Amino acid sequence: MPGSDFHDAWALPAGDPGLSALGQFLKAAGQTPRWVSACMALRNRAVSLFGLKNLGGLENLPRDKAEAHYRPGDRVGIFTLFENTPGEVLLGDRDKHLDVTLSVHLTPQPGGGAPLVTLTTVVRTHNLLGRAYMLPVTPMHRIIAPAVLRAVARP
């Protein structure tokens, strides 16, 4: 990941192999563990002291919006939808202190098994505030990302 200041990837087999990449993300975000929601609420309170935006919660999805109605530029939980194909969705956020991009990618498995769902995160910081922000976020992300992704493995 040339130019990135942070990146990681986590993968699990899809519990519902019929879902698109965006569908997998919506499934995972909609089943965000309560402790992750509490961490996001704490993050939102803390960053408001530094003038950063309140992202809300990962699970804050419109319940009545069908997957097919999402378009690039739409908010999907705490992220903006950048690109969407059946096999990969790119989401993220651009701010004065950093850019974050998430990829949810489906990899077909030999023999027709459930596709592998890979969640990749790439962060590029822009300034000292971005680098300082990532100090507590990096270790928490490495706990939160796989915890949220576990939902895709459930049938």
Biotite code that builds the C-alpha atoms (Angstrom):
import biotite.structure as struc

atoms = struc.array([
    struc.Atom([0.000, 0.000, 0.000], chain_id="A", res_id=1, res_name="MET", atom_name="CA", element="C"),
    struc.Atom([2.369, 2.723, -1.169], chain_id="A", res_id=2, res_name="PRO", atom_name="CA", element="C"),
    struc.Atom([1.771, 6.023, 0.592], chain_id="A", res_id=3, res_name="GLY", atom_name="CA", element="C"),
    struc.Atom([-0.427, 4.582, 3.324], chain_id="A", res_id=4, res_name="SER", atom_name="CA", element="C"),
    struc.Atom([0.226, 5.283, 6.976], chain_id="A", res_id=5, res_name="ASP", atom_name="CA", element="C"),
    struc.Atom([-1.884, 2.331, 8.120], chain_id="A", res_id=6, res_name="PHE", atom_name="CA", element="C"),
    struc.Atom([-3.340, -0.699, 6.382], chain_id="A", res_id=7, res_name="HIS", atom_name="CA", element="C"),
    struc.Atom([-4.683, -4.082, 7.318], chain_id="A", res_id=8, res_name="ASP", atom_name="CA", element="C"),
    struc.Atom([-6.936, -6.808, 5.964], chain_id="A", res_id=9, res_name="ALA", atom_name="CA", element="C"),
    struc.Atom([-9.152, -9.463, 7.528], chain_id="A", res_id=10, res_name="TRP", atom_name="CA", element="C"),
    struc.Atom([-10.984, -12.284, 5.743], chain_id="A", res_id=11, res_name="ALA", atom_name="CA", element="C"),
    struc.Atom([-13.699, -14.816, 6.551], chain_id="A", res_id=12, res_name="LEU", atom_name="CA", element="C"),
    struc.Atom([-15.913, -17.106, 4.448], chain_id="A", res_id=13, res_name="PRO", atom_name="CA", element="C"),
    struc.Atom([-19.353, -15.678, 3.732], chain_id="A", res_id=14, res_name="ALA", atom_name="CA", element="C"),
    struc.Atom([-22.157, -17.178, 5.797], chain_id="A", res_id=15, res_name="GLY", atom_name="CA", element="C"),
    struc.Atom([-24.611, -15.884, 3.196], chain_id="A", res_id=16, res_name="ASP", atom_name="CA", element="C"),
    struc.Atom([-22.795, -16.430, -0.117], chain_id="A", res_id=17, res_name="PRO", atom_name="CA", element="C"),
    struc.Atom([-25.617, -14.863, -2.138], chain_id="A", res_id=18, res_name="GLY", atom_name="CA", element="C"),
    struc.Atom([-24.922, -11.345, -0.855], chain_id="A", res_id=19, res_name="LEU", atom_name="CA", element="C"),
    struc.Atom([-22.930, -8.841, -2.892], chain_id="A", res_id=20, res_name="SER", atom_name="CA", element="C"),
    struc.Atom([-19.946, -7.052, -1.385], chain_id="A", res_id=21, res_name="ALA", atom_name="CA", element="C"),
    struc.Atom([-22.177, -4.165, -0.292], chain_id="A", res_id=22, res_name="LEU", atom_name="CA", element="C"),
    struc.Atom([-24.662, -6.664, 1.116], chain_id="A", res_id=23, res_name="GLY", atom_name="CA", element="C"),
    struc.Atom([-21.874, -8.243, 3.163], chain_id="A", res_id=24, res_name="GLN", atom_name="CA", element="C"),
    struc.Atom([-20.909, -4.818, 4.523], chain_id="A", res_id=25, res_name="PHE", atom_name="CA", element="C"),
    struc.Atom([-24.522, -3.950, 5.357], chain_id="A", res_id=26, res_name="LEU", atom_name="CA", element="C"),
    struc.Atom([-24.910, -7.290, 7.130], chain_id="A", res_id=27, res_name="LYS", atom_name="CA", element="C"),
    struc.Atom([-21.775, -6.731, 9.212], chain_id="A", res_id=28, res_name="ALA", atom_name="CA", element="C"),
    struc.Atom([-22.554, -3.079, 10.012], chain_id="A", res_id=29, res_name="ALA", atom_name="CA", element="C"),
    struc.Atom([-26.132, -3.935, 10.956], chain_id="A", res_id=30, res_name="GLY", atom_name="CA", element="C"),
    struc.Atom([-24.870, -6.477, 13.486], chain_id="A", res_id=31, res_name="GLN", atom_name="CA", element="C"),
    struc.Atom([-22.196, -4.259, 15.050], chain_id="A", res_id=32, res_name="THR", atom_name="CA", element="C"),
    struc.Atom([-21.413, -5.518, 18.558], chain_id="A", res_id=33, res_name="PRO", atom_name="CA", element="C"),
    struc.Atom([-22.699, -3.230, 21.333], chain_id="A", res_id=34, res_name="ARG", atom_name="CA", element="C"),
    struc.Atom([-19.215, -2.710, 22.723], chain_id="A", res_id=35, res_name="TRP", atom_name="CA", element="C"),
    struc.Atom([-18.077, -1.408, 19.303], chain_id="A", res_id=36, res_name="VAL", atom_name="CA", element="C"),
    struc.Atom([-21.004, 1.040, 19.273], chain_id="A", res_id=37, res_name="SER", atom_name="CA", element="C"),
    struc.Atom([-19.951, 2.196, 22.749], chain_id="A", res_id=38, res_name="ALA", atom_name="CA", element="C"),
    struc.Atom([-16.378, 2.722, 21.502], chain_id="A", res_id=39, res_name="CYS", atom_name="CA", element="C"),
    struc.Atom([-17.683, 4.797, 18.582], chain_id="A", res_id=40, res_name="MET", atom_name="CA", element="C"),
    struc.Atom([-19.798, 6.918, 20.943], chain_id="A", res_id=41, res_name="ALA", atom_name="CA", element="C"),
    struc.Atom([-16.707, 7.533, 23.091], chain_id="A", res_id=42, res_name="LEU", atom_name="CA", element="C"),
    struc.Atom([-14.674, 8.384, 19.975], chain_id="A", res_id=43, res_name="ARG", atom_name="CA", element="C"),
    struc.Atom([-17.306, 10.858, 18.831], chain_id="A", res_id=44, res_name="ASN", atom_name="CA", element="C"),
    struc.Atom([-17.331, 12.637, 22.210], chain_id="A", res_id=45, res_name="ARG", atom_name="CA", element="C"),
    struc.Atom([-13.530, 12.760, 22.387], chain_id="A", res_id=46, res_name="ALA", atom_name="CA", element="C"),
    struc.Atom([-12.896, 14.063, 18.862], chain_id="A", res_id=47, res_name="VAL", atom_name="CA", element="C"),
    struc.Atom([-15.498, 16.807, 19.208], chain_id="A", res_id=48, res_name="SER", atom_name="CA", element="C"),
    struc.Atom([-13.019, 18.483, 21.588], chain_id="A", res_id=49, res_name="LEU", atom_name="CA", element="C"),
    struc.Atom([-10.627, 18.819, 18.620], chain_id="A", res_id=50, res_name="PHE", atom_name="CA", element="C"),
    struc.Atom([-13.188, 19.991, 16.082], chain_id="A", res_id=51, res_name="GLY", atom_name="CA", element="C"),
    struc.Atom([-13.436, 16.663, 14.265], chain_id="A", res_id=52, res_name="LEU", atom_name="CA", element="C"),
    struc.Atom([-16.771, 15.410, 13.014], chain_id="A", res_id=53, res_name="LYS", atom_name="CA", element="C"),
    struc.Atom([-19.125, 13.097, 14.819], chain_id="A", res_id=54, res_name="ASN", atom_name="CA", element="C"),
    struc.Atom([-19.444, 10.079, 12.526], chain_id="A", res_id=55, res_name="LEU", atom_name="CA", element="C"),
    struc.Atom([-22.345, 8.505, 14.385], chain_id="A", res_id=56, res_name="GLY", atom_name="CA", element="C"),
    struc.Atom([-22.390, 4.733, 14.701], chain_id="A", res_id=57, res_name="GLY", atom_name="CA", element="C"),
    struc.Atom([-21.395, 2.042, 12.232], chain_id="A", res_id=58, res_name="LEU", atom_name="CA", element="C"),
    struc.Atom([-24.800, 0.447, 12.731], chain_id="A", res_id=59, res_name="GLU", atom_name="CA", element="C"),
    struc.Atom([-26.723, 3.647, 11.887], chain_id="A", res_id=60, res_name="ASN", atom_name="CA", element="C"),
    struc.Atom([-28.129, 2.399, 8.601], chain_id="A", res_id=61, res_name="LEU", atom_name="CA", element="C"),
    struc.Atom([-31.525, 3.335, 7.190], chain_id="A", res_id=62, res_name="PRO", atom_name="CA", element="C"),
    struc.Atom([-33.563, 0.171, 7.745], chain_id="A", res_id=63, res_name="ARG", atom_name="CA", element="C"),
    struc.Atom([-35.902, 0.938, 4.858], chain_id="A", res_id=64, res_name="ASP", atom_name="CA", element="C"),
    struc.Atom([-33.217, 1.538, 2.215], chain_id="A", res_id=65, res_name="LYS", atom_name="CA", element="C"),
    struc.Atom([-32.689, -1.410, -0.110], chain_id="A", res_id=66, res_name="ALA", atom_name="CA", element="C"),
    struc.Atom([-29.142, -2.321, -1.106], chain_id="A", res_id=67, res_name="GLU", atom_name="CA", element="C"),
    struc.Atom([-29.970, -1.617, -4.767], chain_id="A", res_id=68, res_name="ALA", atom_name="CA", element="C"),
    struc.Atom([-30.781, 2.019, -3.920], chain_id="A", res_id=69, res_name="HIS", atom_name="CA", element="C"),
    struc.Atom([-27.284, 2.927, -2.714], chain_id="A", res_id=70, res_name="TYR", atom_name="CA", element="C"),
    struc.Atom([-25.339, 5.149, -5.097], chain_id="A", res_id=71, res_name="ARG", atom_name="CA", element="C"),
    struc.Atom([-21.795, 6.587, -4.992], chain_id="A", res_id=72, res_name="PRO", atom_name="CA", element="C"),
    struc.Atom([-21.807, 9.588, -2.676], chain_id="A", res_id=73, res_name="GLY", atom_name="CA", element="C"),
    struc.Atom([-24.451, 8.104, -0.337], chain_id="A", res_id=74, res_name="ASP", atom_name="CA", element="C"),
    struc.Atom([-23.683, 7.655, 3.337], chain_id="A", res_id=75, res_name="ARG", atom_name="CA", element="C"),
    struc.Atom([-23.574, 4.034, 4.459], chain_id="A", res_id=76, res_name="VAL", atom_name="CA", element="C"),
    struc.Atom([-23.344, 4.136, 8.236], chain_id="A", res_id=77, res_name="GLY", atom_name="CA", element="C"),
    struc.Atom([-20.223, 6.155, 9.084], chain_id="A", res_id=78, res_name="ILE", atom_name="CA", element="C"),
    struc.Atom([-18.803, 5.954, 5.562], chain_id="A", res_id=79, res_name="PHE", atom_name="CA", element="C"),
    struc.Atom([-19.430, 7.397, 2.117], chain_id="A", res_id=80, res_name="THR", atom_name="CA", element="C"),
    struc.Atom([-19.942, 4.977, -0.750], chain_id="A", res_id=81, res_name="LEU", atom_name="CA", element="C"),
    struc.Atom([-17.182, 5.553, -3.326], chain_id="A", res_id=82, res_name="PHE", atom_name="CA", element="C"),
    struc.Atom([-17.652, 2.633, -5.747], chain_id="A", res_id=83, res_name="GLU", atom_name="CA", element="C"),
    struc.Atom([-19.905, -0.401, -5.838], chain_id="A", res_id=84, res_name="ASN", atom_name="CA", element="C"),
    struc.Atom([-19.723, -3.577, -7.906], chain_id="A", res_id=85, res_name="THR", atom_name="CA", element="C"),
    struc.Atom([-21.120, -6.997, -6.972], chain_id="A", res_id=86, res_name="PRO", atom_name="CA", element="C"),
    struc.Atom([-17.599, -8.210, -6.116], chain_id="A", res_id=87, res_name="GLY", atom_name="CA", element="C"),
    struc.Atom([-16.205, -5.167, -4.322], chain_id="A", res_id=88, res_name="GLU", atom_name="CA", element="C"),
    struc.Atom([-17.439, -2.080, -2.549], chain_id="A", res_id=89, res_name="VAL", atom_name="CA", element="C"),
    struc.Atom([-15.229, 0.884, -1.678], chain_id="A", res_id=90, res_name="LEU", atom_name="CA", element="C"),
    struc.Atom([-16.300, 3.082, 1.210], chain_id="A", res_id=91, res_name="LEU", atom_name="CA", element="C"),
    struc.Atom([-14.512, 5.704, 3.212], chain_id="A", res_id=92, res_name="GLY", atom_name="CA", element="C"),
    struc.Atom([-14.183, 9.181, 4.549], chain_id="A", res_id=93, res_name="ASP", atom_name="CA", element="C"),
    struc.Atom([-12.084, 12.171, 3.537], chain_id="A", res_id=94, res_name="ARG", atom_name="CA", element="C"),
    struc.Atom([-11.223, 14.770, 6.130], chain_id="A", res_id=95, res_name="ASP", atom_name="CA", element="C"),
    struc.Atom([-8.667, 17.476, 6.833], chain_id="A", res_id=96, res_name="LYS", atom_name="CA", element="C"),
    struc.Atom([-6.620, 15.151, 9.042], chain_id="A", res_id=97, res_name="HIS", atom_name="CA", element="C"),
    struc.Atom([-6.813, 11.839, 7.146], chain_id="A", res_id=98, res_name="LEU", atom_name="CA", element="C"),
    struc.Atom([-8.389, 9.779, 4.389], chain_id="A", res_id=99, res_name="ASP", atom_name="CA", element="C"),
    struc.Atom([-9.681, 6.300, 5.110], chain_id="A", res_id=100, res_name="VAL", atom_name="CA", element="C"),
    struc.Atom([-10.758, 3.777, 2.481], chain_id="A", res_id=101, res_name="THR", atom_name="CA", element="C"),
    struc.Atom([-12.397, 0.420, 3.161], chain_id="A", res_id=102, res_name="LEU", atom_name="CA", element="C"),
    struc.Atom([-12.678, -2.315, 0.587], chain_id="A", res_id=103, res_name="SER", atom_name="CA", element="C"),
    struc.Atom([-15.051, -5.218, 1.052], chain_id="A", res_id=104, res_name="VAL", atom_name="CA", element="C"),
    struc.Atom([-14.027, -7.746, -1.576], chain_id="A", res_id=105, res_name="HIS", atom_name="CA", element="C"),
    struc.Atom([-15.493, -11.138, -2.476], chain_id="A", res_id=106, res_name="LEU", atom_name="CA", element="C"),
    struc.Atom([-13.114, -13.840, -3.668], chain_id="A", res_id=107, res_name="THR", atom_name="CA", element="C"),
    struc.Atom([-14.814, -16.868, -5.249], chain_id="A", res_id=108, res_name="PRO", atom_name="CA", element="C"),
    struc.Atom([-13.571, -20.188, -3.913], chain_id="A", res_id=109, res_name="GLN", atom_name="CA", element="C"),
    struc.Atom([-12.701, -23.246, -5.996], chain_id="A", res_id=110, res_name="PRO", atom_name="CA", element="C"),
    struc.Atom([-15.443, -25.831, -6.207], chain_id="A", res_id=111, res_name="GLY", atom_name="CA", element="C"),
    struc.Atom([-18.203, -23.282, -5.613], chain_id="A", res_id=112, res_name="GLY", atom_name="CA", element="C"),
    struc.Atom([-17.640, -22.878, -1.891], chain_id="A", res_id=113, res_name="GLY", atom_name="CA", element="C"),
    struc.Atom([-18.681, -19.750, -0.028], chain_id="A", res_id=114, res_name="ALA", atom_name="CA", element="C"),
    struc.Atom([-16.708, -16.720, -1.220], chain_id="A", res_id=115, res_name="PRO", atom_name="CA", element="C"),
    struc.Atom([-14.085, -15.231, 1.020], chain_id="A", res_id=116, res_name="LEU", atom_name="CA", element="C"),
    struc.Atom([-15.057, -11.771, 2.306], chain_id="A", res_id=117, res_name="VAL", atom_name="CA", element="C"),
    struc.Atom([-11.993, -9.581, 2.793], chain_id="A", res_id=118, res_name="THR", atom_name="CA", element="C"),
    struc.Atom([-12.185, -6.275, 4.635], chain_id="A", res_id=119, res_name="LEU", atom_name="CA", element="C"),
    struc.Atom([-9.186, -4.076, 3.840], chain_id="A", res_id=120, res_name="THR", atom_name="CA", element="C"),
    struc.Atom([-8.590, -0.702, 5.468], chain_id="A", res_id=121, res_name="THR", atom_name="CA", element="C"),
    struc.Atom([-6.133, 1.893, 4.173], chain_id="A", res_id=122, res_name="VAL", atom_name="CA", element="C"),
    struc.Atom([-5.443, 5.203, 5.950], chain_id="A", res_id=123, res_name="VAL", atom_name="CA", element="C"),
    struc.Atom([-3.419, 8.158, 4.731], chain_id="A", res_id=124, res_name="ARG", atom_name="CA", element="C"),
    struc.Atom([-2.783, 10.895, 7.276], chain_id="A", res_id=125, res_name="THR", atom_name="CA", element="C"),
    struc.Atom([-2.387, 14.526, 6.213], chain_id="A", res_id=126, res_name="HIS", atom_name="CA", element="C"),
    struc.Atom([-0.945, 16.223, 9.271], chain_id="A", res_id=127, res_name="ASN", atom_name="CA", element="C"),
    struc.Atom([0.044, 15.957, 12.922], chain_id="A", res_id=128, res_name="LEU", atom_name="CA", element="C"),
    struc.Atom([-3.609, 15.751, 13.990], chain_id="A", res_id=129, res_name="LEU", atom_name="CA", element="C"),
    struc.Atom([-4.113, 12.735, 11.724], chain_id="A", res_id=130, res_name="GLY", atom_name="CA", element="C"),
    struc.Atom([-1.023, 11.004, 13.060], chain_id="A", res_id=131, res_name="ARG", atom_name="CA", element="C"),
    struc.Atom([-2.058, 11.738, 16.670], chain_id="A", res_id=132, res_name="ALA", atom_name="CA", element="C"),
    struc.Atom([-5.587, 10.496, 15.947], chain_id="A", res_id=133, res_name="TYR", atom_name="CA", element="C"),
    struc.Atom([-4.225, 7.188, 14.659], chain_id="A", res_id=134, res_name="MET", atom_name="CA", element="C"),
    struc.Atom([-2.213, 6.485, 17.840], chain_id="A", res_id=135, res_name="LEU", atom_name="CA", element="C"),
    struc.Atom([-5.224, 5.195, 19.827], chain_id="A", res_id=136, res_name="PRO", atom_name="CA", element="C"),
    struc.Atom([-7.225, 4.200, 16.739], chain_id="A", res_id=137, res_name="VAL", atom_name="CA", element="C"),
    struc.Atom([-4.653, 1.747, 15.340], chain_id="A", res_id=138, res_name="THR", atom_name="CA", element="C"),
    struc.Atom([-4.728, -0.783, 18.203], chain_id="A", res_id=139, res_name="PRO", atom_name="CA", element="C"),
    struc.Atom([-8.508, -0.436, 18.578], chain_id="A", res_id=140, res_name="MET", atom_name="CA", element="C"),
    struc.Atom([-9.062, -0.931, 14.843], chain_id="A", res_id=141, res_name="HIS", atom_name="CA", element="C"),
    struc.Atom([-7.159, -4.219, 15.006], chain_id="A", res_id=142, res_name="ARG", atom_name="CA", element="C"),
    struc.Atom([-9.699, -5.430, 17.576], chain_id="A", res_id=143, res_name="ILE", atom_name="CA", element="C"),
    struc.Atom([-12.831, -3.819, 16.131], chain_id="A", res_id=144, res_name="ILE", atom_name="CA", element="C"),
    struc.Atom([-12.460, -4.682, 12.416], chain_id="A", res_id=145, res_name="ALA", atom_name="CA", element="C"),
    struc.Atom([-12.346, -8.480, 12.872], chain_id="A", res_id=146, res_name="PRO", atom_name="CA", element="C"),
    struc.Atom([-15.095, -8.317, 15.515], chain_id="A", res_id=147, res_name="ALA", atom_name="CA", element="C"),
    struc.Atom([-17.429, -6.516, 13.103], chain_id="A", res_id=148, res_name="VAL", atom_name="CA", element="C"),
    struc.Atom([-16.409, -8.763, 10.195], chain_id="A", res_id=149, res_name="LEU", atom_name="CA", element="C"),
    struc.Atom([-17.409, -11.911, 12.149], chain_id="A", res_id=150, res_name="ARG", atom_name="CA", element="C"),
    struc.Atom([-21.035, -11.139, 11.311], chain_id="A", res_id=151, res_name="ALA", atom_name="CA", element="C"),
    struc.Atom([-20.441, -12.025, 7.642], chain_id="A", res_id=152, res_name="VAL", atom_name="CA", element="C"),
    struc.Atom([-19.561, -15.598, 8.605], chain_id="A", res_id=153, res_name="ALA", atom_name="CA", element="C"),
    struc.Atom([-22.955, -16.129, 10.265], chain_id="A", res_id=154, res_name="ARG", atom_name="CA", element="C"),
    struc.Atom([-25.654, -17.721, 8.107], chain_id="A", res_id=155, res_name="PRO", atom_name="CA", element="C"),
])
